[in-house]
Amino acid sequence: MDEKAIRYIEEKLQSNPHRFDHHIATVLQHQQQGTLLDIGFGGALFLRSMLQQGFDAYGIELDKQYLLYAKEVL
């Protein structure tokens, strides 16, 4: 995987692990389990959080570097 892409993902996309807390709380208000599709998941932070919450979470991402990163961290 491209080192520049890894650095961007980790410094920009993963730098704030609480970035999606509001989104996660909103989902959990309406649904505590189920299947979720994250379109354009980028650094996979939201996707990983929803997997940890017990969802069957899937993602679609067109960027090859993001896909490679997600395969490593998920």
mmCIF file of the N, C-alpha and C atoms, coordinates in Angstrom:
data_MODEL
# 
_entry.id   MODEL 
# 
loop_
_atom_site.group_PDB 
_atom_site.id 
_atom_site.type_symbol 
_atom_site.label_atom_id 
_atom_site.label_alt_id 
_atom_site.label_comp_id 
_atom_site.label_asym_id 
_atom_site.label_entity_id 
_atom_site.label_seq_id 
_atom_site.pdbx_PDB_ins_code 
_atom_site.Cartn_x 
_atom_site.Cartn_y 
_atom_site.Cartn_z 
_atom_site.occupancy 
_atom_site.B_iso_or_equiv 
_atom_site.pdbx_formal_charge 
_atom_site.auth_seq_id 
_atom_site.auth_comp_id 
_atom_site.auth_asym_id 
_atom_site.auth_atom_id 
_atom_site.pdbx_PDB_model_num 
ATOM 1   N N  . MET A 1 1  ? 0.835   -1.178 0.000  1.00 0.00 ? 1  MET A N  1 
ATOM 2   C CA . MET A 1 1  ? 0.000   0.000  0.000  1.00 0.00 ? 1  MET A CA 1 
ATOM 3   C C  . MET A 1 1  ? 0.881   1.243  0.000  1.00 0.00 ? 1  MET A C  1 
ATOM 4   N N  . ASP A 1 2  ? 0.477   2.257  -0.678 1.00 0.00 ? 2  ASP A N  1 
ATOM 5   C CA . ASP A 1 2  ? 1.198   3.515  -0.821 1.00 0.00 ? 2  ASP A CA 1 
ATOM 6   C C  . ASP A 1 2  ? 1.373   4.200  0.546  1.00 0.00 ? 2  ASP A C  1 
ATOM 7   N N  . GLU A 1 3  ? 2.620   4.490  0.926  1.00 0.00 ? 3  GLU A N  1 
ATOM 8   C CA . GLU A 1 3  ? 2.907   5.122  2.222  1.00 0.00 ? 3  GLU A CA 1 
ATOM 9   C C  . GLU A 1 3  ? 2.231   6.486  2.365  1.00 0.00 ? 3  GLU A C  1 
ATOM 10  N N  . LYS A 1 4  ? 2.167   7.228  1.277  1.00 0.00 ? 4  LYS A N  1 
ATOM 11  C CA . LYS A 1 4  ? 1.508   8.537  1.308  1.00 0.00 ? 4  LYS A CA 1 
ATOM 12  C C  . LYS A 1 4  ? 0.017   8.375  1.622  1.00 0.00 ? 4  LYS A C  1 
ATOM 13  N N  . ALA A 1 5  ? -0.600  7.364  1.037  1.00 0.00 ? 5  ALA A N  1 
ATOM 14  C CA . ALA A 1 5  ? -2.024  7.101  1.294  1.00 0.00 ? 5  ALA A CA 1 
ATOM 15  C C  . ALA A 1 5  ? -2.242  6.680  2.739  1.00 0.00 ? 5  ALA A C  1 
ATOM 16  N N  . ILE A 1 6  ? -1.375  5.819  3.256  1.00 0.00 ? 6  ILE A N  1 
ATOM 17  C CA . ILE A 1 6  ? -1.489  5.393  4.657  1.00 0.00 ? 6  ILE A CA 1 
ATOM 18  C C  . ILE A 1 6  ? -1.378  6.597  5.578  1.00 0.00 ? 6  ILE A C  1 
ATOM 19  N N  . ARG A 1 7  ? -0.402  7.449  5.334  1.00 0.00 ? 7  ARG A N  1 
ATOM 20  C CA . ARG A 1 7  ? -0.199  8.640  6.160  1.00 0.00 ? 7  ARG A CA 1 
ATOM 21  C C  . ARG A 1 7  ? -1.432  9.541  6.122  1.00 0.00 ? 7  ARG A C  1 
ATOM 22  N N  . TYR A 1 8  ? -2.011  9.739  4.943  1.00 0.00 ? 8  TYR A N  1 
ATOM 23  C CA . TYR A 1 8  ? -3.213  10.573 4.815  1.00 0.00 ? 8  TYR A CA 1 
ATOM 24  C C  . TYR A 1 8  ? -4.378  9.965  5.593  1.00 0.00 ? 8  TYR A C  1 
ATOM 25  N N  . ILE A 1 9  ? -4.592  8.675  5.426  1.00 0.00 ? 9  ILE A N  1 
ATOM 26  C CA . ILE A 1 9  ? -5.696  8.008  6.118  1.00 0.00 ? 9  ILE A CA 1 
ATOM 27  C C  . ILE A 1 9  ? -5.522  8.122  7.626  1.00 0.00 ? 9  ILE A C  1 
ATOM 28  N N  . GLU A 1 10 ? -4.332  7.821  8.116  1.00 0.00 ? 10 GLU A N  1 
ATOM 29  C CA . GLU A 1 10 ? -4.117  7.817  9.557  1.00 0.00 ? 10 GLU A CA 1 
ATOM 30  C C  . GLU A 1 10 ? -4.068  9.216  10.158 1.00 0.00 ? 10 GLU A C  1 
ATOM 31  N N  . GLU A 1 11 ? -3.530  10.189 9.440  1.00 0.00 ? 11 GLU A N  1 
ATOM 32  C CA . GLU A 1 11 ? -3.436  11.545 9.980  1.00 0.00 ? 11 GLU A CA 1 
ATOM 33  C C  . GLU A 1 11 ? -4.708  12.352 9.790  1.00 0.00 ? 11 GLU A C  1 
ATOM 34  N N  . LYS A 1 12 ? -5.410  12.142 8.707  1.00 0.00 ? 12 LYS A N  1 
ATOM 35  C CA . LYS A 1 12 ? -6.600  12.947 8.406  1.00 0.00 ? 12 LYS A CA 1 
ATOM 36  C C  . LYS A 1 12 ? -7.903  12.219 8.715  1.00 0.00 ? 12 LYS A C  1 
ATOM 37  N N  . LEU A 1 13 ? -8.012  10.979 8.245  1.00 0.00 ? 13 LEU A N  1 
ATOM 38  C CA . LEU A 1 13 ? -9.282  10.268 8.374  1.00 0.00 ? 13 LEU A CA 1 
ATOM 39  C C  . LEU A 1 13 ? -9.430  9.544  9.706  1.00 0.00 ? 13 LEU A C  1 
ATOM 40  N N  . GLN A 1 14 ? -8.321  9.126  10.311 1.00 0.00 ? 14 GLN A N  1 
ATOM 41  C CA . GLN A 1 14 ? -8.385  8.377  11.563 1.00 0.00 ? 14 GLN A CA 1 
ATOM 42  C C  . GLN A 1 14 ? -7.973  9.210  12.773 1.00 0.00 ? 14 GLN A C  1 
ATOM 43  N N  . SER A 1 15 ? -7.617  10.457 12.575 1.00 0.00 ? 15 SER A N  1 
ATOM 44  C CA . SER A 1 15 ? -7.061  11.259 13.663 1.00 0.00 ? 15 SER A CA 1 
ATOM 45  C C  . SER A 1 15 ? -8.064  11.580 14.761 1.00 0.00 ? 15 SER A C  1 
ATOM 46  N N  . ASN A 1 16 ? -9.345  11.563 14.464 1.00 0.00 ? 16 ASN A N  1 
ATOM 47  C CA . ASN A 1 16 ? -10.370 11.849 15.463 1.00 0.00 ? 16 ASN A CA 1 
ATOM 48  C C  . ASN A 1 16 ? -11.309 10.648 15.562 1.00 0.00 ? 16 ASN A C  1 
ATOM 49  N N  . PRO A 1 17 ? -11.020 9.720  16.495 1.00 0.00 ? 17 PRO A N  1 
ATOM 50  C CA . PRO A 1 17 ? -11.835 8.510  16.582 1.00 0.00 ? 17 PRO A CA 1 
ATOM 51  C C  . PRO A 1 17 ? -13.284 8.775  16.984 1.00 0.00 ? 17 PRO A C  1 
ATOM 52  N N  . HIS A 1 18 ? -13.566 9.961  17.496 1.00 0.00 ? 18 HIS A N  1 
ATOM 53  C CA . HIS A 1 18 ? -14.936 10.299 17.914 1.00 0.00 ? 18 HIS A CA 1 
ATOM 54  C C  . HIS A 1 18 ? -15.693 11.069 16.831 1.00 0.00 ? 18 HIS A C  1 
ATOM 55  N N  . ARG A 1 19 ? -15.104 11.150 15.675 1.00 0.00 ? 19 ARG A N  1 
ATOM 56  C CA . ARG A 1 19 ? -15.663 11.917 14.566 1.00 0.00 ? 19 ARG A CA 1 
ATOM 57  C C  . ARG A 1 19 ? -17.084 11.494 14.191 1.00 0.00 ? 19 ARG A C  1 
ATOM 58  N N  . PHE A 1 20 ? -17.388 10.226 14.346 1.00 0.00 ? 20 PHE A N  1 
ATOM 59  C CA . PHE A 1 20 ? -18.696 9.713  13.946 1.00 0.00 ? 20 PHE A CA 1 
ATOM 60  C C  . PHE A 1 20 ? -19.604 9.389  15.127 1.00 0.00 ? 20 PHE A C  1 
ATOM 61  N N  . ASP A 1 21 ? -19.233 9.800  16.329 1.00 0.00 ? 21 ASP A N  1 
ATOM 62  C CA . ASP A 1 21 ? -20.040 9.475  17.512 1.00 0.00 ? 21 ASP A CA 1 
ATOM 63  C C  . ASP A 1 21 ? -21.491 9.911  17.362 1.00 0.00 ? 21 ASP A C  1 
ATOM 64  N N  . HIS A 1 22 ? -21.715 11.106 16.834 1.00 0.00 ? 22 HIS A N  1 
ATOM 65  C CA . HIS A 1 22 ? -23.085 11.597 16.663 1.00 0.00 ? 22 HIS A CA 1 
ATOM 66  C C  . HIS A 1 22 ? -23.854 10.719 15.675 1.00 0.00 ? 22 HIS A C  1 
ATOM 67  N N  . HIS A 1 23 ? -23.208 10.341 14.596 1.00 0.00 ? 23 HIS A N  1 
ATOM 68  C CA . HIS A 1 23 ? -23.856 9.486  13.594 1.00 0.00 ? 23 HIS A CA 1 
ATOM 69  C C  . HIS A 1 23 ? -24.186 8.109  14.184 1.00 0.00 ? 23 HIS A C  1 
ATOM 70  N N  . ILE A 1 24 ? -23.253 7.574  14.947 1.00 0.00 ? 24 ILE A N  1 
ATOM 71  C CA . ILE A 1 24 ? -23.473 6.270  15.575 1.00 0.00 ? 24 ILE A CA 1 
ATOM 72  C C  . ILE A 1 24 ? -24.633 6.348  16.557 1.00 0.00 ? 24 ILE A C  1 
ATOM 73  N N  . ALA A 1 25 ? -24.653 7.398  17.377 1.00 0.00 ? 25 ALA A N  1 
ATOM 74  C CA . ALA A 1 25 ? -25.747 7.576  18.342 1.00 0.00 ? 25 ALA A CA 1 
ATOM 75  C C  . ALA A 1 25 ? -27.090 7.700  17.632 1.00 0.00 ? 25 ALA A C  1 
ATOM 76  N N  . THR A 1 26 ? -27.114 8.403  16.518 1.00 0.00 ? 26 THR A N  1 
ATOM 77  C CA . THR A 1 26 ? -28.359 8.560  15.757 1.00 0.00 ? 26 THR A CA 1 
ATOM 78  C C  . THR A 1 26 ? -28.845 7.216  15.230 1.00 0.00 ? 26 THR A C  1 
ATOM 79  N N  . VAL A 1 27 ? -27.941 6.426  14.684 1.00 0.00 ? 27 VAL A N  1 
ATOM 80  C CA . VAL A 1 27 ? -28.325 5.099  14.194 1.00 0.00 ? 27 VAL A CA 1 
ATOM 81  C C  . VAL A 1 27 ? -28.857 4.254  15.345 1.00 0.00 ? 27 VAL A C  1 
ATOM 82  N N  . LEU A 1 28 ? -28.152 4.270  16.486 1.00 0.00 ? 28 LEU A N  1 
ATOM 83  C CA . LEU A 1 28 ? -28.540 3.432  17.618 1.00 0.00 ? 28 LEU A CA 1 
ATOM 84  C C  . LEU A 1 28 ? -29.871 3.853  18.236 1.00 0.00 ? 28 LEU A C  1 
ATOM 85  N N  . GLN A 1 29 ? -30.271 5.100  18.059 1.00 0.00 ? 29 GLN A N  1 
ATOM 86  C CA . GLN A 1 29 ? -31.584 5.541  18.543 1.00 0.00 ? 29 GLN A CA 1 
ATOM 87  C C  . GLN A 1 29 ? -32.703 4.831  17.793 1.00 0.00 ? 29 GLN A C  1 
ATOM 88  N N  . HIS A 1 30 ? -32.443 4.464  16.566 1.00 0.00 ? 30 HIS A N  1 
ATOM 89  C CA . HIS A 1 30 ? -33.478 3.883  15.715 1.00 0.00 ? 30 HIS A CA 1 
ATOM 90  C C  . HIS A 1 30 ? -33.320 2.381  15.496 1.00 0.00 ? 30 HIS A C  1 
ATOM 91  N N  . GLN A 1 31 ? -32.106 1.901  15.626 1.00 0.00 ? 31 GLN A N  1 
ATOM 92  C CA . GLN A 1 31 ? -31.822 0.502  15.294 1.00 0.00 ? 31 GLN A CA 1 
ATOM 93  C C  . GLN A 1 31 ? -30.650 0.040  16.148 1.00 0.00 ? 31 GLN A C  1 
ATOM 94  N N  . GLN A 1 32 ? -30.797 -1.060 16.877 1.00 0.00 ? 32 GLN A N  1 
ATOM 95  C CA . GLN A 1 32 ? -29.706 -1.564 17.709 1.00 0.00 ? 32 GLN A CA 1 
ATOM 96  C C  . GLN A 1 32 ? -28.942 -2.714 17.063 1.00 0.00 ? 32 GLN A C  1 
ATOM 97  N N  . GLN A 1 33 ? -29.492 -3.240 16.012 1.00 0.00 ? 33 GLN A N  1 
ATOM 98  C CA . GLN A 1 33 ? -28.813 -4.310 15.277 1.00 0.00 ? 33 GLN A CA 1 
ATOM 99  C C  . GLN A 1 33 ? -29.351 -4.335 13.856 1.00 0.00 ? 33 GLN A C  1 
ATOM 100 N N  . GLY A 1 34 ? -28.675 -5.072 13.020 1.00 0.00 ? 34 GLY A N  1 
ATOM 101 C CA . GLY A 1 34 ? -29.142 -5.181 11.643 1.00 0.00 ? 34 GLY A CA 1 
ATOM 102 C C  . GLY A 1 34 ? -27.996 -5.080 10.664 1.00 0.00 ? 34 GLY A C  1 
ATOM 103 N N  . THR A 1 35 ? -28.343 -4.827 9.434  1.00 0.00 ? 35 THR A N  1 
ATOM 104 C CA . THR A 1 35 ? -27.373 -4.738 8.353  1.00 0.00 ? 35 THR A CA 1 
ATOM 105 C C  . THR A 1 35 ? -27.217 -3.288 7.935  1.00 0.00 ? 35 THR A C  1 
ATOM 106 N N  . LEU A 1 36 ? -25.979 -2.896 7.706  1.00 0.00 ? 36 LEU A N  1 
ATOM 107 C CA . LEU A 1 36 ? -25.677 -1.513 7.369  1.00 0.00 ? 36 LEU A CA 1 
ATOM 108 C C  . LEU A 1 36 ? -24.744 -1.479 6.164  1.00 0.00 ? 36 LEU A C  1 
ATOM 109 N N  . LEU A 1 37 ? -24.976 -0.550 5.261  1.00 0.00 ? 37 LEU A N  1 
ATOM 110 C CA . LEU A 1 37 ? -24.108 -0.356 4.102  1.00 0.00 ? 37 LEU A CA 1 
ATOM 111 C C  . LEU A 1 37 ? -23.533 1.051  4.161  1.00 0.00 ? 37 LEU A C  1 
ATOM 112 N N  . ASP A 1 38 ? -22.211 1.145  4.221  1.00 0.00 ? 38 ASP A N  1 
ATOM 113 C CA . ASP A 1 38 ? -21.510 2.428  4.241  1.00 0.00 ? 38 ASP A CA 1 
ATOM 114 C C  . ASP A 1 38 ? -20.940 2.660  2.841  1.00 0.00 ? 38 ASP A C  1 
ATOM 115 N N  . ILE A 1 39 ? -21.527 3.593  2.124  1.00 0.00 ? 39 ILE A N  1 
ATOM 116 C CA . ILE A 1 39 ? -21.103 3.885  0.756  1.00 0.00 ? 39 ILE A CA 1 
ATOM 117 C C  . ILE A 1 39 ? -20.042 4.974  0.789  1.00 0.00 ? 39 ILE A C  1 
ATOM 118 N N  . GLY A 1 40 ? -18.875 4.661  0.239  1.00 0.00 ? 40 GLY A N  1 
ATOM 119 C CA . GLY A 1 40 ? -17.758 5.602  0.269  1.00 0.00 ? 40 GLY A CA 1 
ATOM 120 C C  . GLY A 1 40 ? -17.147 5.661  1.654  1.00 0.00 ? 40 GLY A C  1 
ATOM 121 N N  . PHE A 1 41 ? -16.723 4.510  2.183  1.00 0.00 ? 41 PHE A N  1 
ATOM 122 C CA . PHE A 1 41 ? -16.320 4.423  3.586  1.00 0.00 ? 41 PHE A CA 1 
ATOM 123 C C  . PHE A 1 41 ? -14.968 5.028  3.919  1.00 0.00 ? 41 PHE A C  1 
ATOM 124 N N  . GLY A 1 42 ? -14.206 5.452  2.939  1.00 0.00 ? 42 GLY A N  1 
ATOM 125 C CA . GLY A 1 42 ? -12.944 6.147  3.209  1.00 0.00 ? 42 GLY A CA 1 
ATOM 126 C C  . GLY A 1 42 ? -12.011 5.327  4.084  1.00 0.00 ? 42 GLY A C  1 
ATOM 127 N N  . GLY A 1 43 ? -11.668 5.852  5.248  1.00 0.00 ? 43 GLY A N  1 
ATOM 128 C CA . GLY A 1 43 ? -10.757 5.168  6.169  1.00 0.00 ? 43 GLY A CA 1 
ATOM 129 C C  . GLY A 1 43 ? -11.410 4.098  7.014  1.00 0.00 ? 43 GLY A C  1 
ATOM 130 N N  . ALA A 1 44 ? -12.676 3.814  6.794  1.00 0.00 ? 44 ALA A N  1 
ATOM 131 C CA . ALA A 1 44 ? -13.438 2.726  7.433  1.00 0.00 ? 44 ALA A CA 1 
ATOM 132 C C  . ALA A 1 44 ? -13.697 2.938  8.921  1.00 0.00 ? 44 ALA A C  1 
ATOM 133 N N  . LEU A 1 45 ? -13.544 4.165  9.419  1.00 0.00 ? 45 LEU A N  1 
ATOM 134 C CA . LEU A 1 45 ? -13.754 4.431  10.844 1.00 0.00 ? 45 LEU A CA 1 
ATOM 135 C C  . LEU A 1 45 ? -15.203 4.181  11.254 1.00 0.00 ? 45 LEU A C  1 
ATOM 136 N N  . PHE A 1 46 ? -16.163 4.717  10.504 1.00 0.00 ? 46 PHE A N  1 
ATOM 137 C CA . PHE A 1 46 ? -17.577 4.499  10.811 1.00 0.00 ? 46 PHE A CA 1 
ATOM 138 C C  . PHE A 1 46 ? -17.931 3.026  10.633 1.00 0.00 ? 46 PHE A C  1 
ATOM 139 N N  . LEU A 1 47 ? -17.460 2.432  9.576  1.00 0.00 ? 47 LEU A N  1 
ATOM 140 C CA . LEU A 1 47 ? -17.722 1.021  9.293  1.00 0.00 ? 47 LEU A CA 1 
ATOM 141 C C  . LEU A 1 47 ? -17.213 0.145  10.438 1.00 0.00 ? 47 LEU A C  1 
ATOM 142 N N  . ARG A 1 48 ? -16.005 0.389  10.888 1.00 0.00 ? 48 ARG A N  1 
ATOM 143 C CA . ARG A 1 48 ? -15.426 -0.384 11.996 1.00 0.00 ? 48 ARG A CA 1 
ATOM 144 C C  . ARG A 1 48 ? -16.218 -0.176 13.285 1.00 0.00 ? 48 ARG A C  1 
ATOM 145 N N  . SER A 1 49 ? -16.634 1.057  13.540 1.00 0.00 ? 49 SER A N  1 
ATOM 146 C CA . SER A 1 49 ? -17.422 1.351  14.740 1.00 0.00 ? 49 SER A CA 1 
ATOM 147 C C  . SER A 1 49 ? -18.745 0.599  14.734 1.00 0.00 ? 49 SER A C  1 
ATOM 148 N N  . MET A 1 50 ? -19.394 0.541  13.588 1.00 0.00 ? 50 MET A N  1 
ATOM 149 C CA . MET A 1 50 ? -20.675 -0.152 13.507 1.00 0.00 ? 50 MET A CA 1 
ATOM 150 C C  . MET A 1 50 ? -20.496 -1.666 13.632 1.00 0.00 ? 50 MET A C  1 
ATOM 151 N N  . LEU A 1 51 ? -19.406 -2.196 13.121 1.00 0.00 ? 51 LEU A N  1 
ATOM 152 C CA . LEU A 1 51 ? -19.099 -3.615 13.330 1.00 0.00 ? 51 LEU A CA 1 
ATOM 153 C C  . LEU A 1 51 ? -18.918 -3.895 14.819 1.00 0.00 ? 51 LEU A C  1 
ATOM 154 N N  . GLN A 1 52 ? -18.228 -2.988 15.521 1.00 0.00 ? 52 GLN A N  1 
ATOM 155 C CA . GLN A 1 52 ? -18.017 -3.148 16.958 1.00 0.00 ? 52 GLN A CA 1 
ATOM 156 C C  . GLN A 1 52 ? -19.326 -3.048 17.737 1.00 0.00 ? 52 GLN A C  1 
ATOM 157 N N  . GLN A 1 53 ? -20.296 -2.332 17.197 1.00 0.00 ? 53 GLN A N  1 
ATOM 158 C CA . GLN A 1 53 ? -21.612 -2.217 17.831 1.00 0.00 ? 53 GLN A CA 1 
ATOM 159 C C  . GLN A 1 53 ? -22.468 -3.457 17.575 1.00 0.00 ? 53 GLN A C  1 
ATOM 160 N N  . GLY A 1 54 ? -21.979 -4.367 16.749 1.00 0.00 ? 54 GLY A N  1 
ATOM 161 C CA . GLY A 1 54 ? -22.692 -5.606 16.491 1.00 0.00 ? 54 GLY A CA 1 
ATOM 162 C C  . GLY A 1 54 ? -23.496 -5.644 15.202 1.00 0.00 ? 54 GLY A C  1 
ATOM 163 N N  . PHE A 1 55 ? -23.359 -4.623 14.389 1.00 0.00 ? 55 PHE A N  1 
ATOM 164 C CA . PHE A 1 55 ? -24.068 -4.602 13.110 1.00 0.00 ? 55 PHE A CA 1 
ATOM 165 C C  . PHE A 1 55 ? -23.363 -5.500 12.096 1.00 0.00 ? 55 PHE A C  1 
ATOM 166 N N  . ASP A 1 56 ? -24.129 -6.035 11.169 1.00 0.00 ? 56 ASP A N  1 
ATOM 167 C CA . ASP A 1 56 ? -23.556 -6.661 9.983  1.00 0.00 ? 56 ASP A CA 1 
ATOM 168 C C  . ASP A 1 56 ? -23.297 -5.497 9.031  1.00 0.00 ? 56 ASP A C  1 
ATOM 169 N N  . ALA A 1 57 ? -22.091 -4.990 9.060  1.00 0.00 ? 57 ALA A N  1 
ATOM 170 C CA . ALA A 1 57 ? -21.772 -3.770 8.319  1.00 0.00 ? 57 ALA A CA 1 
ATOM 171 C C  . ALA A 1 57 ? -20.923 -4.100 7.097  1.00 0.00 ? 57 ALA A C  1 
ATOM 172 N N  . TYR A 1 58 ? -21.297 -3.494 5.999  1.00 0.00 ? 58 TYR A N  1 
ATOM 173 C CA . TYR A 1 58 ? -20.602 -3.679 4.725  1.00 0.00 ? 58 TYR A CA 1 
ATOM 174 C C  . TYR A 1 58 ? -20.266 -2.307 4.163  1.00 0.00 ? 58 TYR A C  1 
ATOM 175 N N  . GLY A 1 59 ? -19.272 -2.262 3.299  1.00 0.00 ? 59 GLY A N  1 
ATOM 176 C CA . GLY A 1 59 ? -18.896 -0.988 2.718  1.00 0.00 ? 59 GLY A CA 1 
ATOM 177 C C  . GLY A 1 59 ? -18.585 -1.090 1.242  1.00 0.00 ? 59 GLY A C  1 
ATOM 178 N N  . ILE A 1 60 ? -18.796 0.018  0.578  1.00 0.00 ? 60 ILE A N  1 
ATOM 179 C CA . ILE A 1 60 ? -18.436 0.163  -0.829 1.00 0.00 ? 60 ILE A CA 1 
ATOM 180 C C  . ILE A 1 60 ? -17.484 1.351  -0.911 1.00 0.00 ? 60 ILE A C  1 
ATOM 181 N N  . GLU A 1 61 ? -16.362 1.140  -1.566 1.00 0.00 ? 61 GLU A N  1 
ATOM 182 C CA . GLU A 1 61 ? -15.381 2.212  -1.725 1.00 0.00 ? 61 GLU A CA 1 
ATOM 183 C C  . GLU A 1 61 ? -14.702 2.045  -3.072 1.00 0.00 ? 61 GLU A C  1 
ATOM 184 N N  . LEU A 1 62 ? -14.622 3.112  -3.844 1.00 0.00 ? 62 LEU A N  1 
ATOM 185 C CA . LEU A 1 62 ? -14.010 3.052  -5.169 1.00 0.00 ? 62 LEU A CA 1 
ATOM 186 C C  . LEU A 1 62 ? -12.499 3.265  -5.147 1.00 0.00 ? 62 LEU A C  1 
ATOM 187 N N  . ASP A 1 63 ? -12.000 3.951  -4.133 1.00 0.00 ? 63 ASP A N  1 
ATOM 188 C CA . ASP A 1 63 ? -10.573 4.245  -4.065 1.00 0.00 ? 63 ASP A CA 1 
ATOM 189 C C  . ASP A 1 63 ? -9.792  2.994  -3.644 1.00 0.00 ? 63 ASP A C  1 
ATOM 190 N N  . LYS A 1 64 ? -8.878  2.574  -4.485 1.00 0.00 ? 64 LYS A N  1 
ATOM 191 C CA . LYS A 1 64 ? -8.122  1.346  -4.248 1.00 0.00 ? 64 LYS A CA 1 
ATOM 192 C C  . LYS A 1 64 ? -7.314  1.418  -2.950 1.00 0.00 ? 64 LYS A C  1 
ATOM 193 N N  . GLN A 1 65 ? -6.715  2.555  -2.653 1.00 0.00 ? 65 GLN A N  1 
ATOM 194 C CA . GLN A 1 65 ? -5.907  2.683  -1.439 1.00 0.00 ? 65 GLN A CA 1 
ATOM 195 C C  . GLN A 1 65 ? -6.765  2.528  -0.183 1.00 0.00 ? 65 GLN A C  1 
ATOM 196 N N  . TYR A 1 66 ? -7.966  3.103  -0.201 1.00 0.00 ? 66 TYR A N  1 
ATOM 197 C CA . TYR A 1 66 ? -8.875  2.954  0.939  1.00 0.00 ? 66 TYR A CA 1 
ATOM 198 C C  . TYR A 1 66 ? -9.298  1.496  1.096  1.00 0.00 ? 66 TYR A C  1 
ATOM 199 N N  . LEU A 1 67 ? -9.542  0.824  -0.026 1.00 0.00 ? 67 LEU A N  1 
ATOM 200 C CA . LEU A 1 67 ? -9.906  -0.598 0.032  1.00 0.00 ? 67 LEU A CA 1 
ATOM 201 C C  . LEU A 1 67 ? -8.788  -1.424 0.655  1.00 0.00 ? 67 LEU A C  1 
ATOM 202 N N  . LEU A 1 68 ? -7.571  -1.181 0.236  1.00 0.00 ? 68 LEU A N  1 
ATOM 203 C CA . LEU A 1 68 ? -6.434  -1.911 0.790  1.00 0.00 ? 68 LEU A CA 1 
ATOM 204 C C  . LEU A 1 68 ? -6.292  -1.638 2.282  1.00 0.00 ? 68 LEU A C  1 
ATOM 205 N N  . TYR A 1 69 ? -6.463  -0.390 2.681  1.00 0.00 ? 69 TYR A N  1 
ATOM 206 C CA . TYR A 1 69 ? -6.369  -0.029 4.096  1.00 0.00 ? 69 TYR A CA 1 
ATOM 207 C C  . TYR A 1 69 ? -7.455  -0.747 4.896  1.00 0.00 ? 69 TYR A C  1 
ATOM 208 N N  . ALA A 1 70 ? -8.681  -0.733 4.397  1.00 0.00 ? 70 ALA A N  1 
ATOM 209 C CA . ALA A 1 70 ? -9.797  -1.378 5.099  1.00 0.00 ? 70 ALA A CA 1 
ATOM 210 C C  . ALA A 1 70 ? -9.545  -2.875 5.260  1.00 0.00 ? 70 ALA A C  1 
ATOM 211 N N  . LYS A 1 71 ? -8.986  -3.504 4.256  1.00 0.00 ? 71 LYS A N  1 
ATOM 212 C CA . LYS A 1 71 ? -8.692  -4.937 4.349  1.00 0.00 ? 71 LYS A CA 1 
ATOM 213 C C  . LYS A 1 71 ? -7.684  -5.216 5.457  1.00 0.00 ? 71 LYS A C  1 
ATOM 214 N N  . GLU A 1 72 ? -6.791  -4.271 5.705  1.00 0.00 ? 72 GLU A N  1 
ATOM 215 C CA . GLU A 1 72 ? -5.790  -4.441 6.756  1.00 0.00 ? 72 GLU A CA 1 
ATOM 216 C C  . GLU A 1 72 ? -6.372  -4.222 8.148  1.00 0.00 ? 72 GLU A C  1 
ATOM 217 N N  . VAL A 1 73 ? -7.288  -3.279 8.295  1.00 0.00 ? 73 VAL A N  1 
ATOM 218 C CA . VAL A 1 73 ? -7.760  -2.906 9.637  1.00 0.00 ? 73 VAL A CA 1 
ATOM 219 C C  . VAL A 1 73 ? -9.069  -3.567 10.049 1.00 0.00 ? 73 VAL A C  1 
ATOM 220 N N  . LEU A 1 74 ? -9.803  -4.123 9.111  1.00 0.00 ? 74 LEU A N  1 
ATOM 221 C CA . LEU A 1 74 ? -11.084 -4.743 9.475  1.00 0.00 ? 74 LEU A CA 1 
ATOM 222 C C  . LEU A 1 74 ? -10.950 -6.245 9.617  1.00 0.00 ? 74 LEU A C  1 
# 
